C-alpha cells in the first residue's frame, strides 16, 4: 500500500498526524536534506541557474559539465565519462549502442530494468548464462557478446566477489554494469566498481549509474574509454536529451569532503546495527552495504505498528516479488538504530 507524504523522507516521516522513523528509500547519505549540501546547491543555482534545457551539442556550452565529467572519471578511474539527466537514460543509451546485429546481449540474473530492451529477459542462473555464452562463442564468430549486470543486485552474488563472472570468457565480451547503488559507497575510495571489474580484464568495460542515491545528485553518468564515450556523444540519443542541472554538477564537484564524512557516519551506523541485532541470519545483506532484506511480511507490520516504516513494495512491477528491506542512512542516530534493533530482537524472540 502506498503512503503519501508532503516532504522529503529523511530519518522521520509524518503519515497523517503520526510521526514514524523511516528506514527505507535510497538516500543512503541523506544528502537531500543536509543543510551544508543544500547551501552549496543554492549558491550554485544562483550562479548557474536552475536548469539548462539546451542540447549538449549546441554551439553555446557550459564548461561545468566537462569539469564534472573530468572530476568523475578521475575519481572512478575510467578514461572518460559523460553525464546525462538520469541513470535510466544512461542505461538506455548504452543499450542503444549495442542494439545492432554485430552484438548479442546476455543479461545476468537480477539485472536492472534500466538496461533492458523490449522482449529481453535475464538468465535465471549464471550457469545458464555461462552455457548460452559458450554456445554463442562457438557458433557465432561475428556478434560480440555483451554481458549486462547490476553491481549490487541485493542477492550478494555480484559485489564484492562477482562469483558469477569468474568462469566467463570476459576477454571476449563487453561488460556493462549498472552501479547506481554502489557509486559513492563501495570500491576504492568509494568510487564504485569500475576498478574492481577492470581487474577481470573484459574486452571492454562500461559502467552506467544514477548519481541520485548516495550522492544526492539528480543525474546519470556513463564511464568507459575515450573511444566509446566519443561514440556516445555522437548519437542522436545524446544530442536530443537535455543535460542535468548545471548547478547539480557544480555541487557534485564541491561536495567531495561532505561525501567522505557521510560515508564514515553510515559505516558506523551499519556496524552499530549488526552489533546490536541478535540474529543477522534473518536478513540478506552485503558486507559494507546498508540494506538488509527479509521475507517476513509480519515483521513489516510489527515495525509499522511500533512507529517504523521500511521499504516494502513489489518491484519493478506489481507482478514482481515483494521487496522488503531495512535501509540505514547517515541521517539515523544511535537512538534510532537502538529502537529498530530492539524491536527486531523482540519480534524474533
N, C-alpha and C positions, 0 to 999 in steps of 0.2 A: 504494500500500500504506500502510495506516495505521500510525503509530508511536505507541505508548502510553508516556507518561511520568508521573512521580509528583509533579511540582512545576510551578509556572508557568513557561512557556518564556520566559526572559529572553534575554540575549545568548548564553547557553550552555544546552544541554540534555544530559542523560545518557540514552543509549539502551543498555540492557543495562549493561555495565560501561565503555562508551566515551563520552567527552565530545566533543560537537560544538559548533561555532559555529552559531548559529541566525539565519538571515536570512529569516524568514517571519512569518506572522501579521499582526495589525493593531494591535498595541500600539505605535503609532508613537512616542510619547513615553516609553514604558517606565514609565508611572505606577504600574502594578500592583505593581511591586517596588521602587519608590522609597521609601526609609526615611522621609524627611520627609513625603511624602504619606501613607504608612501611619500615621504618628504622628498626623497631623491626623484621619485617618479613625477611628482607635481612640478618640481623645478625643471625637469626635462620636458614636460608638457608645455610649460611656459616658453621654453627655448625652441622646441621642435614642432609644436602643435600637437593636436590630439590624434591625427592620423594623416596618412599620405596615400591618397587614392589613385595616384598615377601608376603606370606600369614601371617596373624596374628597368625597362628597355627605353624609357622616354629620354629625350635629349637633355632634360634637366634632371639630375640625380642628386640625392642626399648622400654625403660621404659617410654618415653614421652607419649605414647598412654594411658597407665594406669594412668599416672599423670593427663592427660587431662580428662579422664573419672571420676576420683575421684573429680576433680575440678568441672566438670559439674553437677554431681549427688548431690554434696553438695549444689551447687547454686540452682538447680531446686527443691531439696527436695525429691528426689527419693532414694530408697535403692541402686540402681546401675544404670550404664549407659554403653553403648558401642558405639564407633564411627565407622562410615563407610565412604566410599568415596563420597556419595551423599545422599541427603534427599530422592530422589526417590528410591534408593537402600534400604534405611531404611524402607520405606513404603512397598516395595515389599517383603522384608524379613519377616516383621510382617505378611503380608497376607499369606505367605507360611506356617507359623506356624499354621494357622487356616484353612487350605485347606481340612482337613480330615472330615469324616462323623460325628465325635464327636462334630463338631461346625456348627453353622448356622450363616451366615453373614447377617447383616442388615445395609445398607448404608443410612445415613441421607441425606436429601436434600442438594444439593450443595457440597457434599463431594468431595475430590480431587481425580483426576485420578491416583495419585501415590499409592492410596490404593485399586484400582480396580483390580479385576481378570477378566478374559475373561467371557463375557456373563452375567455380573452382572451389574444391573442398580440401581441407588439410588431411594429411595422413593420420590415421588413428594412433599409430605407434611409429617409433623411429625404425624399428625392424622392418616394417612395411615400406617405409620411405627408402631405407637402405637397399632393399631388393629392387624396388622400382627404379632407383637411381642407377644401380649396376646394370639392370636390363637396358635402360636408356643408353648408357655409355657404350654398351657392347653392340647395340643395333643402330644407333643414330650418331654418326660422326660429325654431323653438321650443326645441330642445335645445341647450344651451350646450356648446361643445367644452371638454373638459378634457384638457390635454396633460400627460403624466406622464413624467419622466425622472430619470436619475441625474446629479448634478452631476459626479462623477468616474466615468466609465464605462470607464476604462482604455484606451479607443481614442484618446483625445486629441481627440475631435471635439466634446466639450462644453466643460468648463473648459479653458483660460481664455477662449477667444473665443466659444464656443457658436455655431459657424458654422451649425449646423442650424436654429437659431431665427431667424436674421436675416431669412429670407424668409417667415416665417409671420405671419399676421394676429393677433398676440398681443393686440391691443387688443380682440379679440372672444372671447378664450379665457381660461380659468382655467389657470394654470400651476402644476403641483405638482412639486417636486424633492426627491429624497432626497439629503441632504447628509451622510450618515453618515461618509464618508471625508474630507470636506472641512472640517467644522467643527473649529476649533482649529488648522488648518494653512494655510488659504488665505484669500484675500479681505482686505478692510480690517480691520486689527487682528486677523488670523487668525480672523475671525468667521464664515467660510464664505461662501456665495454669495448670501445674501439681498439684500444691497445691489447686487451685480453684476446679478442677474436683475431687480431693481426697475428698473434703467435701461432694460430692454426694454419697460417700461410695459405689462405684461399687464393684462387686465381685472381679474384678481385673482391674487395670488401666495401660495402656501402652501409652506412648507418643513417636511419631517419629517426626523428623523435619529435615529441612535443616538448616545449620549454615551459609549459604551463603547470607542471606538477610540483616538483621540489623547488624549481627556480622562480615560479610565480610570474612568468612572462608569457603573455598571450601570443605565441608564435610557434613555428616549427622550424626544423633545420635538417639539412642533408649533409653528411660528411663522406668524403671519398677522395679520389685522385683529382689532380688538376684537369686531366683529360676528360674524366667523366663529368665533372662539375661544369666544364665548358659546354659539354653536350646538353646538360640540364638547362642552362640559361639560354640556350638557343631554341628551346622548344616553344611552341605556341602556348602550351600549358603554362609555362613560367611567365611568358610575356603578358598573357591575358589576366593573370592574377595580381591583385593589389598586394603590396608587401605588408608586413606587420607595422604597428605603430613605431615611428622613429624614436619617440620618447621611451618606448619599452626597450629598444635596442641600446640606447644610451644608458638606461638604468641597469641593464644586464651587465654592461661593462663596469659600471661604477659600484656594483654591489658584491664584488668578489669577497671582501672580508666579512660581510654580513652572512653570506652563504657558508663560509667556513665556521663561523660562530654558531649558526643554527644547526649545522651538522653535528657539532660537539654536543649540543643540548639533546638532539634527537638520539644520538648514540647512548647518552646517559639514560634517557627515558626507556630505551629498549632494554638496557641492562637491568634497570630497576624492575621492569615488568617481568622479565624472565627470572630474576632472583626472588620475586615475591609470589609467583604463581606456583602452586603445589605440584601440578602435573602438566607440563608443557606438551605432553604427548596427545593431549586432547586437541591440539591445534597443528595445522600445517603451516610451516614458515621457513623462510630462508635466512640463514645466519647473516646478521647485519642489515636486514631489511625489515621495516617497521609494520608489516602487515601479517596478521595472524588469522588464517582461515579456519573455519569449522563447519560442521554439517548438522548441527542440532538446532532446529527452529525454536525449541523450548528455551534454550539459552538466550536467544534474541528477545523473546517475550519477557523472560525474567529480568534481563538487564533493562528493558524498556519500563517495566513496572517499578523499577528501582532508580529511575531517572537517568538512564544511559541509552543513547541511540547509536547504533553501529551501521555499517554498510550492509544492506540486505535487500537485494533485488535480482531479478532474472536478467542475465546479460549474456550476449548482446541483444537478445530479442526475448519476447515473452515466452517463446517456446524453449528457450535455453534453460540450463540448470540454474538454480538459485545460488547466488554468490553471497555468502555470509562471511564478513571479515571485520576484525577489530583492527583499526588503523591508529597507530600512535603518531603524534606530530611533535614538533619542537615547541608548540604552544602549551602542551599539557604540563601541569605541575605535579610535584611529588604527591600531593594530596589527591589529585585526580586519579593518578595511577594506583595509589593505595586503595581508593574506593573501588576501582574497577577490579583489581586482583582479589580484594576481599570478597566481592560479590561472586566472582567466578569460583573461588575456592569453596564458598558456602554452597553454591549450586551443585558442585560435583562431590561434596562430602556425603 
